[in-house]
Amino acid sequence: MLAALDSAIPVTHTTADALALDEKARIVEHVIPMKRIVTEIIDPSKADPRSNTAFAPIADGPADSPQHLLSIFDTLTIKCWVTADEHARLNTIGRSSQWDAPDGDGWARYDSAGIRAVPLSDLRA
């Protein structure tokens, strides 16, 4: 079910290096990893303790209805084009960041990996 929802959400951010690639060579990366989104939907208290200082919900989870599930999913799903090298760096920066955004902050993963992304809307303006 989430794959169908995910495919409907567009990429909204990119790195400069990814933008320079052919679109087929770009990797679509979830700024807040999908596992963290699912954890929020099901039970935020199960977030990985290696990268969280608290177990409070980050988007009003857990979901108590289909509409609430969609709201959480829409709130947390941010997609970014990255290169293969950037993707590897995002998934090897330590703690459990490849599985869980530190305290729910997906952009902290990018900062830790030294990766700068910008909104696509800034490039089209």
C-alpha positions, 0 to 999 in steps of 0.5 A: 500500500505504501509503495502506491502512495509513495509513487504519487509523491514527487521529488522536491529536492536535489543535490547539484551533482544529481541534477547534473546527471541524466534523470535515469542515473539519479537515485530517489532518496527519502529524506526521512527513511521509509522505515522511520515513516512506517515506525511513526505510523505504527508505533513511534515509541519503537524508533531506533534508540541509537539515533533518537533522544526521545520517543515522542511522535514526530508527526502525531503518530501512531495512526488511528485511522486511514486518513491519519495514516495518509496525513502522517505519510504526506507530512514525512515523505520528502524525496531528494535526487542524489548520486550513487556516491551520495546515497552510499554516504547517507547510508554509512554515516553511522549510528542508525541513520540509514534506518532512522532520521536522528530525532526525526530530522532527515536533513540531519543525515544530509548534514552529517554526510556533508551533502547539501540539497536544495528545493527544486522550486528554487532552481525553477524560479 
